[in-house]
């Protein structure tokens, strides 16, 4: 099971495999940090894979 990263705060619709992804860390006015979780758990929360992350 792979760990992925998700935003804490608004605009949380995707999970990320790249911790440095601009989509994960962007929108600084609404960014409240990030957390890691199993990919399966992120999918259960309705999040989809980020299309901008490096594979």
Secondary structure, 3 states (H helix, E strand, C coil): CCEEEEEEECCCCEEECCCCCHHHHCCCCCEEEEEEEEHHHHHHCCCEECCCCCC
